[in-house]
């Protein structure tokens, strides 16, 4: 009888072991696969796919890494004035620069405090390029910059000038640069078109 019971018990163990083994091997890869997918998603979204000559614009989100210095490494966003703020480096112009150019500017700023700083600038998230039209227009506000657009076209998208607009004294602010624009001359074809760049602000007085 003991021999019969032992044989039966052994048979039960042998029959259930493959099922248990199959269950354990099927659940483990699923967990690994989920974690792996999440890791791939994070890696994909951690750095926006931008070209080497991509020019930063207000609203872009960046990760600035300073080697072996967690306090100086920061997540930052390019402000509407085109700058970012970092410890020690203070305000640094970012808009209009490539990530490499921004990196070099940060390195230059930090050299006062750190010998040979190693800096990495990663673009985490980009925003659609926009320009802004303010002042004496009928529909002031931001506009997406799609393709090649000049000042006349941007004003037309803003539903034109108001009756109080000074057509001869329009200003385009491009970072720290101010560009004068005469609407009447442009309409008459007496001036070359002024094409807009991301972050430009047209100010109509």
Buried (B, 14 or more C-beta within 10 A) or exposed (E): EEEEEEEEEEEEEEEEEEEEEEEEEEEEEEEEEEEEEEEEEEEEEEEBEBEEEBBBBBBBBBBBBBEEBEEBBBEBBBBEBBBBEBEBBEEBBBBBBBBEBBBBBBBEBBEEEBEEBEBEBBBBBBBEBBBBBBBBBEEBEEBEBEEEBBBBBBBEBBEEBEEEBEBEEBBBBBBEEEEEBBBEEBEEEEBEEBEBBBBBBBBBE
